[in-house]
Amino acid sequence: MATDPFQLFDDWFAEAKASEPNDAEAMALATADARGRPSVRMVLLKGHGPAGFVFYTNEESAKGAQLAANPRAALLFHWKSLRRQVRIEGSVERVAAADADAYFASRSRD
Ligand SMILES: Cc1cc2nc3c(=O)[nH]c(=O)nc-3n(C[C@H](O)[C@H](O)[C@H](O)COP(=O)(O)O)c2cc1C
């Protein structure tokens, strides 16, 4: 088993994509507002590596406002078919505008 946590994540994520019935990339994203009140919801992982774990959202959403006020978050994957969870905590920053634009352009109009 890999000892590097990013390699281990790659290995486990590949297993999860093969064994989960759907949405292996779904993860819970926990944020907190400026007063520390927590909030959690599901988002989709759209990229990952030592530079960070990437998701996309509307900056005008509740989570967007919370992250603007308090740019720290926690992520949780739970892959039931593997009986595994992965917990990730850290600071949050915007992806490059070009990356966000490319992702937005890839979404269906609906
Ligand atoms: C499986 C799943 C995946 C989701 N993926 C995303 C996502 O990638 N980005 C996003 O903004 N919302 C996603 N949502 C919707 C969020 O869970 C949430 O309802 C929405 O973003 C509003 O959250 P907020 O009011 O806390 O900002 C997803 C929901 C589910 C159930």
The ligand as a Gaussian input file, in Angstrom:
#p B3LYP/6-31G(d) Opt

LIG

0 1
 C      -24.155000      14.167000      -5.595000
 C      -24.232000      15.690000      -5.575000
 C      -23.232000      16.420000      -6.203000
 C      -23.273000      17.813000      -6.184000
 N      -22.253000      18.505000      -6.774000
 C      -22.222000      19.858000      -6.678000
 C      -21.092000      20.591000      -7.174000
 O      -20.118000      20.025000      -7.703000
 N      -21.103000      21.941000      -7.044000
 C      -22.157000      22.607000      -6.445000
 O      -22.094000      23.830000      -6.359000
 N      -23.228000      21.931000      -5.952000
 C      -23.288000      20.576000      -6.057000
 N      -24.351000      19.882000      -5.538000
 C      -25.425000      20.659000      -4.892000
 C      -24.966000      21.032000      -3.464000
 O      -24.997000      19.868000      -2.632000
 C      -25.830000      22.118000      -2.822000
 O      -27.173000      21.717000      -2.735000
 C      -25.768000      23.451000      -3.572000
 O      -24.478000      23.693000      -4.124000
 C      -26.130000      24.628000      -2.639000
 O      -25.278000      24.596000      -1.506000
 P      -25.051000      25.887000      -0.557000
 O      -26.414000      26.517000      -0.405000
 O      -24.531000      25.332000       0.723000
 O      -24.085000      26.800000      -1.237000
 C      -24.346000      18.495000      -5.545000
 C      -25.350000      17.741000      -4.932000
 C      -25.291000      16.366000      -4.940000
 C      -26.381000      15.567000      -4.233000

